Protein backbone atom coordinates (compact mmCIF):
# COMPACT_ATOMS: atom_id res chain seq x y z
CA UNK A 1 0.00 0.00 0.00
CA UNK A 2 1.58 3.26 -1.12
CA UNK A 3 1.28 6.71 0.33
CA UNK A 4 -2.03 8.43 -0.21
CA UNK A 5 -2.06 11.25 -2.71
CA UNK A 6 -3.73 13.57 -0.18
CA UNK A 7 -2.52 12.39 3.20
CA UNK A 8 0.23 14.04 5.13
CA UNK A 9 3.32 11.77 4.91
CA UNK A 10 3.75 11.49 8.68
CA UNK A 11 0.09 10.76 9.37
CA UNK A 12 0.14 8.28 6.51
CA UNK A 13 3.21 6.66 8.06
CA UNK A 14 1.35 6.15 11.33
CA UNK A 15 -1.65 4.76 9.47
CA UNK A 16 0.59 2.33 7.62
CA UNK A 17 1.91 0.86 10.89
CA UNK A 18 -1.70 0.52 12.05
CA UNK A 19 -2.21 3.61 14.19
CA UNK A 20 -5.06 6.10 13.79
CA UNK A 21 -4.55 9.80 14.42
CA UNK A 22 -7.35 11.64 16.18
CA UNK A 23 -7.58 15.36 16.97
CA UNK A 24 -7.84 16.27 20.65
CA UNK A 25 -9.69 19.53 20.23
CA UNK A 26 -13.26 20.53 19.55
CA UNK A 27 -14.99 23.85 19.17
CA UNK A 28 -17.62 25.34 16.94
CA UNK A 29 -14.86 27.09 15.03
CA UNK A 30 -13.02 23.80 14.40
CA UNK A 31 -16.19 22.37 12.89
CA UNK A 32 -17.42 25.39 10.93
CA UNK A 33 -14.14 26.87 9.70
CA UNK A 34 -13.13 23.75 7.80
CA UNK A 35 -10.29 22.96 10.22
CA UNK A 36 -11.56 19.46 10.96
CA UNK A 37 -12.13 18.76 7.25
CA UNK A 38 -8.59 19.95 6.49
CA UNK A 39 -7.13 17.55 9.03
CA UNK A 40 -9.31 14.71 7.75
CA UNK A 41 -7.89 15.29 4.26
CA UNK A 42 -4.43 14.88 5.78
CA UNK A 43 -5.35 11.58 7.42
CA UNK A 44 -6.90 12.44 10.79
CA UNK A 45 -9.73 10.00 11.44
CA UNK A 46 -11.39 10.89 14.75
CA UNK A 47 -11.86 13.53 17.40
CA UNK A 48 -11.78 13.73 21.19
CA UNK A 49 -12.46 16.47 23.68
CA UNK A 50 -12.74 16.99 27.43
CA UNK A 51 -14.18 19.54 29.89
CA UNK A 52 -11.04 21.68 29.78
CA UNK A 53 -11.22 21.95 25.99
CA UNK A 54 -14.94 22.74 26.05
CA UNK A 55 -14.36 25.37 28.72
CA UNK A 56 -11.93 27.18 26.42
CA UNK A 57 -14.16 26.89 23.36
CA UNK A 58 -17.52 27.80 24.91
CA UNK A 59 -16.69 30.20 27.71
CA UNK A 60 -13.77 32.01 26.08
CA UNK A 61 -15.31 32.86 22.71
CA UNK A 62 -18.37 34.59 21.29
CA UNK A 63 -19.17 31.71 18.90
CA UNK A 64 -21.92 30.38 21.16
CA UNK A 65 -23.52 33.60 22.32
CA UNK A 66 -26.61 33.37 20.11
CA UNK A 67 -27.37 29.80 21.15
CA UNK A 68 -26.69 30.60 24.79
CA UNK A 69 -29.16 33.49 24.66
CA UNK A 70 -31.81 31.40 22.90
CA UNK A 71 -31.53 28.45 25.27
CA UNK A 72 -31.36 30.66 28.35
CA UNK A 73 -34.48 32.45 27.14
CA UNK A 74 -36.27 29.09 27.14
CA UNK A 75 -35.36 28.56 30.78
CA UNK A 76 -32.33 26.28 30.37
CA UNK A 77 -30.00 26.01 33.34
CA UNK A 78 -26.21 26.29 32.99
CA UNK A 79 -25.97 22.48 33.11
CA UNK A 80 -28.57 22.09 30.37
CA UNK A 81 -26.97 24.82 28.29
CA UNK A 82 -23.58 23.16 28.59
CA UNK A 83 -24.88 19.74 27.62
CA UNK A 84 -26.84 21.06 24.64
CA UNK A 85 -23.90 23.07 23.32
CA UNK A 86 -21.50 20.13 23.67
CA UNK A 87 -23.97 17.81 21.97
CA UNK A 88 -24.35 20.24 19.07
CA UNK A 89 -20.61 20.34 18.47
CA UNK A 90 -20.08 16.60 18.85
CA UNK A 91 -23.02 15.87 16.56
CA UNK A 92 -21.62 18.22 13.91
CA UNK A 93 -18.17 16.61 14.19
CA UNK A 94 -19.73 13.15 14.04
CA UNK A 95 -21.51 14.02 10.81
CA UNK A 96 -18.26 15.24 9.24
CA UNK A 97 -16.50 12.05 10.35
CA UNK A 98 -19.31 9.68 9.28
CA UNK A 99 -17.77 8.77 5.88
CA UNK A 100 -14.63 7.58 7.69
CA UNK A 101 -16.79 5.58 10.09
CA UNK A 102 -18.55 3.90 7.16
CA UNK A 103 -15.37 3.26 5.18
CA UNK A 104 -13.56 1.76 8.21
CA UNK A 105 -16.49 -0.47 9.17
CA UNK A 106 -16.90 1.45 12.41
CA UNK A 107 -13.29 1.34 13.57
CA UNK A 108 -12.58 5.04 13.04
CA UNK A 109 -14.60 8.18 12.43
CA UNK A 110 -15.64 8.65 16.07
CA UNK A 111 -16.26 11.83 18.03
CA UNK A 112 -16.29 11.64 21.82
CA UNK A 113 -18.38 13.43 24.42
CA UNK A 114 -17.67 13.10 28.13
CA UNK A 115 -20.11 12.50 30.95
CA UNK A 116 -19.93 15.10 33.69
CA UNK A 117 -16.71 14.65 35.70
CA UNK A 118 -18.79 15.32 38.80
CA UNK A 119 -20.12 11.77 38.40
CA UNK A 120 -16.77 9.96 38.27
CA UNK A 121 -17.35 8.23 41.62
CA UNK A 122 -20.96 7.21 41.04
CA UNK A 123 -21.75 4.40 38.61
CA UNK A 124 -25.53 4.82 38.76
CA UNK A 125 -25.56 8.49 37.79
CA UNK A 126 -22.81 7.89 35.22
CA UNK A 127 -25.00 5.26 33.56
CA UNK A 128 -27.96 7.65 33.50
CA UNK A 129 -25.86 10.47 32.05
CA UNK A 130 -24.17 8.27 29.44
CA UNK A 131 -27.47 6.91 28.19
CA UNK A 132 -29.00 10.39 28.07
CA UNK A 133 -26.07 11.69 26.01
CA UNK A 134 -26.19 8.70 23.69
CA UNK A 135 -29.93 8.99 23.10
CA UNK A 136 -29.64 12.72 22.41
CA UNK A 137 -26.59 12.42 20.18
CA UNK A 138 -28.24 9.85 17.93
CA UNK A 139 -25.00 9.15 16.04
CA UNK A 140 -23.63 5.61 15.57
CA UNK A 141 -20.11 7.05 15.45
CA UNK A 142 -20.44 8.90 18.73
CA UNK A 143 -18.42 7.72 21.70
CA UNK A 144 -19.22 8.35 25.35
CA UNK A 145 -16.21 9.13 27.54
CA UNK A 146 -16.29 7.58 30.99
CA UNK A 147 -13.34 7.78 33.42
CA UNK A 148 -11.69 4.49 34.31
CA UNK A 149 -12.05 5.00 38.06
CA UNK A 150 -12.84 1.92 40.16
CA UNK A 151 -16.31 3.32 40.87
CA UNK A 152 -17.04 3.80 37.15
CA UNK A 153 -16.12 0.27 36.02
CA UNK A 154 -19.71 -1.03 36.41
CA UNK A 155 -20.95 1.88 34.30
CA UNK A 156 -18.41 1.13 31.57
CA UNK A 157 -19.55 -2.47 31.41
CA UNK A 158 -23.25 -1.55 31.54
CA UNK A 159 -22.98 0.83 28.59
CA UNK A 160 -20.97 -1.61 26.50
CA UNK A 161 -23.51 -4.32 27.21
CA UNK A 162 -26.16 -1.94 25.84
CA UNK A 163 -24.13 -1.54 22.65
CA UNK A 164 -22.95 2.01 23.39
CA UNK A 165 -19.47 2.99 22.21
CA UNK A 166 -17.25 3.91 25.15
CA UNK A 167 -14.01 5.86 25.37
CA UNK A 168 -12.56 4.96 28.76
CA UNK A 169 -10.42 7.85 29.90
CA UNK A 170 -7.90 8.71 32.64
CA UNK A 171 -5.91 5.47 32.65
CA UNK A 172 -2.36 5.66 33.97
CA UNK A 173 -1.08 2.22 34.95
CA UNK A 174 -1.31 -1.45 34.07
CA UNK A 175 -3.73 -2.33 36.86
CA UNK A 176 -6.21 0.33 35.77
CA UNK A 177 -5.88 -0.74 32.13
CA UNK A 178 -6.40 -4.45 32.87
CA UNK A 179 -9.59 -3.69 34.83
CA UNK A 180 -10.99 -1.72 31.89
CA UNK A 181 -10.07 -4.32 29.28
CA UNK A 182 -11.83 -6.95 31.40
CA UNK A 183 -15.02 -4.87 31.43
CA UNK A 184 -14.93 -4.67 27.65
CA UNK A 185 -14.35 -8.36 27.04
CA UNK A 186 -16.88 -9.41 29.67
CA UNK A 187 -19.51 -7.05 28.25
CA UNK A 188 -19.10 -8.53 24.78
CA UNK A 189 -19.33 -12.05 26.21
CA UNK A 190 -22.60 -11.09 27.92
CA UNK A 191 -24.00 -9.80 24.65
CA UNK A 192 -22.99 -12.97 22.81
CA UNK A 193 -24.62 -15.09 25.53
CA UNK A 194 -27.84 -13.12 24.98
CA UNK A 195 -27.66 -13.57 21.24
CA UNK A 196 -26.90 -9.89 20.66
CA UNK A 197 -24.46 -8.61 18.01
CA UNK A 198 -21.00 -7.37 18.98
CA UNK A 199 -19.62 -6.37 15.59
CA UNK A 200 -20.98 -2.81 15.81
CA UNK A 201 -19.39 -1.86 19.14
CA UNK A 202 -16.25 0.26 19.32
CA UNK A 203 -14.24 1.20 22.37
CA UNK A 204 -10.87 2.70 23.20
CA UNK A 205 -8.88 2.67 26.44
CA UNK A 206 -7.29 6.11 26.84
CA UNK A 207 -3.86 5.78 28.42
CA UNK A 208 -2.34 9.11 29.43
CA UNK A 209 1.37 9.56 28.78
CA UNK A 210 3.01 12.95 29.31
CA UNK A 211 1.54 13.44 32.77
CA UNK A 212 3.35 10.26 33.84
CA UNK A 213 6.77 11.71 33.08
CA UNK A 214 5.85 15.07 34.59
CA UNK A 215 4.74 13.71 37.96
CA UNK A 216 7.71 11.31 38.18
CA UNK A 217 10.13 14.15 37.47
CA UNK A 218 8.50 16.21 40.21
CA UNK A 219 8.66 13.36 42.73
CA UNK A 220 12.33 12.75 41.96
CA UNK A 221 13.23 16.43 42.26
CA UNK A 222 11.50 16.56 45.64
CA UNK A 223 13.44 13.47 46.75
CA UNK A 224 16.70 15.11 45.65
CA UNK A 225 15.88 18.24 47.65
CA UNK A 226 15.13 16.06 50.67
CA UNK A 227 18.45 14.28 50.30
CA UNK A 228 16.79 10.94 49.51
CA UNK A 229 17.92 10.70 45.86
CA UNK A 230 20.95 11.70 43.81
CA UNK A 231 20.53 14.26 41.05
CA UNK A 232 22.96 12.29 38.89
CA UNK A 233 20.42 9.44 38.68
CA UNK A 234 17.96 11.63 36.79
CA UNK A 235 19.38 10.55 33.44
CA UNK A 236 18.31 6.96 34.11
CA UNK A 237 14.62 7.78 33.73
CA UNK A 238 14.23 11.28 32.29
CA UNK A 239 11.77 11.23 29.38
CA UNK A 240 11.53 7.44 29.46
CA UNK A 241 8.88 6.47 32.00
CA UNK A 242 5.78 7.51 30.07
CA UNK A 243 6.87 5.56 27.01
CA UNK A 244 7.91 2.49 29.03
CA UNK A 245 4.60 2.53 30.91
CA UNK A 246 2.60 2.70 27.68
CA UNK A 247 4.64 -0.07 26.06
CA UNK A 248 4.07 -2.38 29.01
CA UNK A 249 0.32 -1.72 28.75
CA UNK A 250 0.46 -2.40 25.01
CA UNK A 251 2.17 -5.74 25.60
CA UNK A 252 -0.67 -6.65 27.94
CA UNK A 253 -3.18 -5.54 25.32
CA UNK A 254 -1.65 -7.98 22.87
CA UNK A 255 -1.97 -10.77 25.43
CA UNK A 256 -5.56 -9.99 26.38
CA UNK A 257 -6.81 -9.69 22.82
CA UNK A 258 -5.45 -13.04 21.72
CA UNK A 259 -6.06 -16.64 22.72
CA UNK A 260 -9.23 -18.76 22.98
CA UNK A 261 -11.32 -16.31 25.02
CA UNK A 262 -10.88 -13.45 22.57
CA UNK A 263 -11.00 -15.65 19.46
CA UNK A 264 -14.58 -16.65 20.31
CA UNK A 265 -15.57 -12.99 20.28
CA UNK A 266 -13.50 -12.21 17.22
CA UNK A 267 -15.38 -14.95 15.36
CA UNK A 268 -18.56 -12.96 16.05
CA UNK A 269 -17.01 -9.86 14.50
CA UNK A 270 -15.85 -8.15 17.71
CA UNK A 271 -13.29 -5.37 17.42
CA UNK A 272 -10.39 -5.06 19.84
CA UNK A 273 -10.57 -2.27 22.39
CA UNK A 274 -7.72 -0.19 21.06
CA UNK A 275 -5.27 1.55 23.39
CA UNK A 276 -5.48 5.27 22.82
CA UNK A 277 -2.46 7.38 23.70
CA UNK A 278 -3.70 10.62 25.27
CA UNK A 279 -1.88 13.62 26.68
CA UNK A 280 0.73 13.17 23.97
CA UNK A 281 2.06 16.72 23.95
CA UNK A 282 5.30 16.83 25.92
CA UNK A 283 5.18 18.83 29.16
CA UNK A 284 8.95 19.40 29.42
CA UNK A 285 10.31 21.67 26.64
CA UNK A 286 13.65 19.85 26.77
CA UNK A 287 12.06 16.72 25.31
CA UNK A 288 11.43 16.05 21.63
CA UNK A 289 7.90 17.46 21.05
CA UNK A 290 7.04 14.32 19.07
CA UNK A 291 8.44 11.92 21.70
CA UNK A 292 5.06 10.35 22.48
CA UNK A 293 4.12 10.19 18.83
CA UNK A 294 7.25 8.60 17.43
CA UNK A 295 7.92 6.22 20.32
CA UNK A 296 4.35 4.93 20.57
CA UNK A 297 3.70 4.18 16.90
CA UNK A 298 2.20 0.73 16.49
CA UNK A 299 -0.70 -1.37 15.28
CA UNK A 300 -4.24 -1.37 16.68
CA UNK A 301 -3.75 1.93 18.51
CA UNK A 302 -4.88 5.54 18.39
CA UNK A 303 -2.89 8.68 19.15
CA UNK A 304 -5.11 11.65 19.93
CA UNK A 305 -3.06 14.80 19.54
CA UNK A 306 -3.55 18.33 20.84
CA UNK A 307 -3.30 21.09 18.21
CA UNK A 308 0.35 22.00 18.85
CA UNK A 309 1.52 18.39 18.60
CA UNK A 310 -0.47 17.70 15.45
CA UNK A 311 0.89 20.87 13.83
CA UNK A 312 4.45 19.74 14.52
CA UNK A 313 3.77 16.25 13.20
CA UNK A 314 2.32 17.60 9.96
CA UNK A 315 5.61 19.39 9.32
CA UNK A 316 7.82 16.34 9.81
CA UNK A 317 8.72 13.37 11.97
CA UNK A 318 10.53 10.05 12.10
CA UNK A 319 7.76 7.49 11.85
CA UNK A 320 8.23 3.73 12.14
CA UNK A 321 6.83 0.97 14.33
CA UNK A 322 8.32 1.36 17.82
CA UNK A 323 5.79 0.00 20.30
CA UNK A 324 7.66 -3.30 20.55
CA UNK A 325 11.03 -1.63 21.07
CA UNK A 326 12.96 -1.92 24.34
CA UNK A 327 10.16 -3.71 26.24
CA UNK A 328 12.54 -5.57 28.62
CA UNK A 329 14.36 -2.30 29.36
CA UNK A 330 11.03 -0.60 29.95
CA UNK A 331 9.94 -3.24 32.44
CA UNK A 332 13.30 -2.97 34.17
CA UNK A 333 13.02 0.81 34.35
CA UNK A 334 9.58 0.69 35.95
CA UNK A 335 10.80 -1.90 38.46
CA UNK A 336 13.74 0.33 39.41
CA UNK A 337 11.70 3.45 40.17
CA UNK A 338 11.21 2.79 43.91
CA UNK A 339 15.01 2.70 44.29
CA UNK A 340 15.08 6.17 42.71
CA UNK A 341 12.56 7.33 45.31
CA UNK A 342 9.76 7.48 42.74
CA UNK A 343 6.68 5.71 44.24
CA UNK A 344 5.30 4.87 40.82
CA UNK A 345 2.05 3.04 41.65
CA UNK A 346 1.02 5.66 44.19
CA UNK A 347 1.78 8.43 41.72
CA UNK A 348 -0.35 6.77 39.03
CA UNK A 349 -3.29 6.56 41.42
CA UNK A 350 -2.68 10.20 42.32
CA UNK A 351 -2.75 11.10 38.62
CA UNK A 352 -6.12 9.46 38.10
CA UNK A 353 -7.56 11.22 41.12
CA UNK A 354 -6.01 14.53 40.04
CA UNK A 355 -7.35 14.02 36.52
CA UNK A 356 -10.89 13.64 37.85
CA UNK A 357 -10.44 16.74 40.02
CA UNK A 358 -8.92 18.81 37.19
CA UNK A 359 -11.75 17.96 34.80
CA UNK A 360 -14.27 18.70 37.54
CA UNK A 361 -12.65 22.07 38.18
CA UNK A 362 -12.75 22.88 34.45
CA UNK A 363 -16.38 21.80 34.28
CA UNK A 364 -17.21 23.94 37.30
CA UNK A 365 -15.52 26.93 35.65
CA UNK A 366 -17.36 26.18 32.43
CA UNK A 367 -20.76 26.13 34.13
CA UNK A 368 -19.98 29.36 35.98
CA UNK A 369 -18.81 31.06 32.78
CA UNK A 370 -21.90 29.90 30.90
CA UNK A 371 -24.14 31.25 33.64
CA UNK A 372 -22.40 34.64 33.48
CA UNK A 373 -22.45 34.62 29.66
CA UNK A 374 -26.12 33.65 29.54
CA UNK A 375 -27.14 36.55 31.75
CA UNK A 376 -24.91 38.95 29.83
CA UNK A 377 -26.07 38.08 26.30
CA UNK A 378 -29.72 37.93 27.34
CA UNK A 379 -29.60 41.19 29.30
CA UNK A 380 -30.68 39.46 32.51
CA UNK A 381 -29.31 40.52 35.89
BELWOZI-V571442 format. One record per residue. RES is the residue in three letters. D_CENTER is the distance of its C-alpha to the mean C-alpha in Angstrom with 1 decimal. Layout:
# BELWOZI-V571442
RES,D_CENTER
RES,D_CENTER
This chain:
# BELWOZI-V571442
UNK,28.5
UNK,29.0
UNK,27.0
UNK,26.3
UNK,28.7
UNK,26.2
UNK,23.0
UNK,22.4
UNK,23.7
UNK,20.7
UNK,18.1
UNK,20.8
UNK,21.1
UNK,17.5
UNK,18.0
UNK,21.3
UNK,20.0
UNK,17.6
UNK,14.3
UNK,12.6
UNK,11.6
UNK,9.3
UNK,10.0
UNK,7.9
UNK,10.9
UNK,12.9
UNK,16.5
UNK,19.7
UNK,20.9
UNK,18.2
UNK,19.1
UNK,22.8
UNK,23.7
UNK,22.7
UNK,20.0
UNK,17.4
UNK,20.4
UNK,21.3
UNK,18.0
UNK,18.2
UNK,21.7
UNK,20.5
UNK,18.2
UNK,14.8
UNK,13.8
UNK,10.9
UNK,9.2
UNK,6.4
UNK,7.8
UNK,8.5
UNK,12.1
UNK,12.9
UNK,12.4
UNK,14.3
UNK,16.9
UNK,17.6
UNK,18.0
UNK,20.0
UNK,22.0
UNK,22.7
UNK,24.1
UNK,26.8
UNK,25.0
UNK,24.7
UNK,28.1
UNK,30.0
UNK,27.6
UNK,27.5
UNK,31.3
UNK,31.7
UNK,29.5
UNK,30.9
UNK,34.3
UNK,33.7
UNK,33.1
UNK,29.3
UNK,28.0
UNK,25.2
UNK,22.8
UNK,23.9
UNK,23.8
UNK,20.3
UNK,19.1
UNK,21.4
UNK,20.2
UNK,16.5
UNK,17.6
UNK,19.8
UNK,17.3
UNK,14.7
UNK,17.8
UNK,19.1
UNK,16.1
UNK,16.1
UNK,19.8
UNK,19.4
UNK,17.0
UNK,19.2
UNK,21.4
UNK,18.7
UNK,17.7
UNK,21.5
UNK,22.2
UNK,19.5
UNK,20.7
UNK,17.4
UNK,15.2
UNK,13.7
UNK,14.2
UNK,11.6
UNK,10.7
UNK,8.6
UNK,10.4
UNK,10.0
UNK,13.1
UNK,15.0
UNK,14.0
UNK,17.8
UNK,17.6
UNK,15.4
UNK,18.6
UNK,20.2
UNK,19.5
UNK,22.2
UNK,21.1
UNK,17.4
UNK,18.9
UNK,21.1
UNK,18.5
UNK,16.2
UNK,19.3
UNK,20.6
UNK,17.5
UNK,17.6
UNK,21.4
UNK,21.4
UNK,18.8
UNK,20.9
UNK,18.8
UNK,18.3
UNK,15.3
UNK,13.5
UNK,10.6
UNK,10.7
UNK,7.9
UNK,9.8
UNK,9.7
UNK,11.0
UNK,14.1
UNK,17.4
UNK,18.6
UNK,15.8
UNK,16.3
UNK,19.1
UNK,17.3
UNK,14.6
UNK,17.6
UNK,19.6
UNK,17.3
UNK,16.9
UNK,20.7
UNK,21.1
UNK,19.4
UNK,16.4
UNK,13.2
UNK,10.5
UNK,6.7
UNK,7.2
UNK,5.4
UNK,7.5
UNK,9.1
UNK,11.6
UNK,14.5
UNK,16.1
UNK,17.6
UNK,14.4
UNK,13.0
UNK,16.4
UNK,16.6
UNK,13.6
UNK,14.8
UNK,18.2
UNK,17.2
UNK,16.0
UNK,19.2
UNK,21.5
UNK,20.3
UNK,21.2
UNK,24.4
UNK,25.3
UNK,25.0
UNK,27.1
UNK,29.6
UNK,30.0
UNK,30.5
UNK,27.3
UNK,25.4
UNK,22.1
UNK,21.9
UNK,20.1
UNK,17.1
UNK,13.6
UNK,10.7
UNK,7.8
UNK,7.3
UNK,4.3
UNK,7.1
UNK,7.6
UNK,10.6
UNK,12.7
UNK,13.2
UNK,14.8
UNK,17.4
UNK,18.0
UNK,18.9
UNK,20.9
UNK,22.8
UNK,23.6
UNK,24.8
UNK,27.0
UNK,28.5
UNK,29.4
UNK,31.0
UNK,33.0
UNK,34.3
UNK,35.4
UNK,37.2
UNK,35.2
UNK,33.6
UNK,35.0
UNK,33.5
UNK,34.5
UNK,32.0
UNK,29.1
UNK,29.2
UNK,28.5
UNK,24.9
UNK,24.0
UNK,20.9
UNK,20.8
UNK,19.1
UNK,15.4
UNK,16.2
UNK,18.5
UNK,16.2
UNK,13.6
UNK,16.6
UNK,18.1
UNK,15.1
UNK,15.3
UNK,19.0
UNK,18.6
UNK,16.4
UNK,19.3
UNK,21.7
UNK,20.2
UNK,19.8
UNK,23.4
UNK,26.8
UNK,28.7
UNK,26.3
UNK,23.6
UNK,26.3
UNK,27.6
UNK,24.4
UNK,24.0
UNK,27.6
UNK,26.6
UNK,24.0
UNK,20.8
UNK,17.8
UNK,16.0
UNK,12.6
UNK,11.0
UNK,9.2
UNK,6.1
UNK,6.9
UNK,5.0
UNK,7.9
UNK,10.0
UNK,12.8
UNK,15.6
UNK,16.9
UNK,20.4
UNK,22.4
UNK,24.5
UNK,21.8
UNK,21.3
UNK,18.7
UNK,17.4
UNK,17.6
UNK,14.0
UNK,14.3
UNK,17.8
UNK,17.7
UNK,14.7
UNK,16.0
UNK,16.7
UNK,17.0
UNK,14.8
UNK,11.5
UNK,8.9
UNK,8.5
UNK,6.6
UNK,9.4
UNK,10.8
UNK,14.3
UNK,16.4
UNK,14.8
UNK,14.9
UNK,18.5
UNK,19.6
UNK,18.4
UNK,20.3
UNK,23.4
UNK,23.5
UNK,22.1
UNK,23.2
UNK,21.3
UNK,22.2
UNK,20.9
UNK,20.4
UNK,18.2
UNK,21.5
UNK,23.2
UNK,24.6
UNK,23.2
UNK,26.4
UNK,26.4
UNK,22.8
UNK,23.9
UNK,27.0
UNK,25.2
UNK,23.1
UNK,26.3
UNK,28.2
UNK,26.0
UNK,28.2
UNK,31.2
UNK,29.7
UNK,29.3
UNK,25.5
UNK,24.8
UNK,21.5
UNK,20.7
UNK,21.7
UNK,19.6
UNK,16.4
UNK,17.4
UNK,18.1
UNK,14.7
UNK,13.1
UNK,16.0
UNK,15.7
UNK,12.1
UNK,13.3
UNK,16.4
UNK,14.9
UNK,12.9
UNK,16.1
UNK,18.2
UNK,16.4
UNK,16.8
UNK,20.4
UNK,21.1
UNK,19.8
UNK,22.1
UNK,25.0
UNK,24.7
UNK,24.7
UNK,27.7
UNK,29.5
UNK,28.7
UNK,29.8
UNK,33.1
UNK,33.6
UNK,33.2
UNK,35.1
UNK,37.9
UNK,37.6
UNK,38.4
